[in-house]
Amino acid sequence: MELRQLRYFLSVAETEHLTQSADALFVTQSTLSHGLRQLETELGLPLFDRLGRGLKLSQAGMAFRSHAARALQELEAGRMALADMAGLQAGTLTLGVIPTFLTHLVPDAVAAFSADYPGVQVVVRELRGGPIEEQLIAGRLDVGISFHPAHRDEIEAEPLFDERLQLVVHAGHPLARRRSLRMRELAGVPLALLPQSFATRRMIDAAFAQAGVAPAVRVEMESVDALLQACRSGPLASIAAERAAAQAGPGMRAIALTEPATVRRAGVLWRRGASRSAAAREFVARLLPAVGAGAGAALSPPPAAAASPRRPAPPAPAPASRPTSAASAPRQPARR
């Protein structure tokens, strides 16, 4: 019996689908299927009932599942204990990170950790929130950087930071001079957004539903950077978290969204009840300064003219020899 076979079994037990598990495990579907059959042959019982294209745990599979999970967890705990004894002179740290944080948060922490512990290999996997939790439970990740709170009871999440969702447009966009917008004011505005399979998109859709309007989605792409690039000209606007929006580049504007304001919370995810390796703890310690550094970044603000009109200060008294004319008196700004 091999460790990879146990990992294959636990993944398919979770997804009940060969294709999804093969993608999560970074193996081909045929390799995964062959490994499962080898395990079943060694155990002498079928672990799955084959139902069309899907798989369901058999009675034997349900009985074996908890034992396989505990075996992998114990082996992983032993590996981490040995790495800690070595004083972080060797070993591997495996991270699962959602795409936005991988681009705009994690690289600085990885660089700092690698400089301090050059003997430890750092492997970063770009994953969505669900697979991060699944791989933590299966023991394939040491730590995850995703959303707080976690969805699975087996995952423990620690809050990392909060960030608002903002509308992002180019400087020539009709909305670029606004400092804030109510969600209902986006009715009819052409939007470029993430697909609905992303948690951030579901938060955006919930905000639109609360405001009583439907988003006018014209473009969907799975990359936040690509979405913001598509909004550098033309009528498209996007909605992004403020850390991602801050990296959109010159000539772009970020506009606060209200009624409702939407805030997402990032978190550090651990497998509940499992020991935390020294490498993972040291990495998280270097993640916190990166969080603080990113908090100060911002897009160019809208021009001052976009602020709510204020009554101009009265002019200084003119010399008596040059009385002020009606033409030189300050005029009230037009109402918007």
Helices and strands as residue ranges (DSSP letters): H 3-15, H 18-25, H 29-43, E 48-51, E 54-57, H 59-85, E 92-97, H 99-104, H 106-116, E 121-126, H 129-137, E 143-147, E 155-170, E 180-182, G 183-186, E 190-193, H 199-211, E 216-220, H 224-230, E 237-241, H 242-245, E 252-258, E 263-271, H 278-295, G 304-306, G 326-328
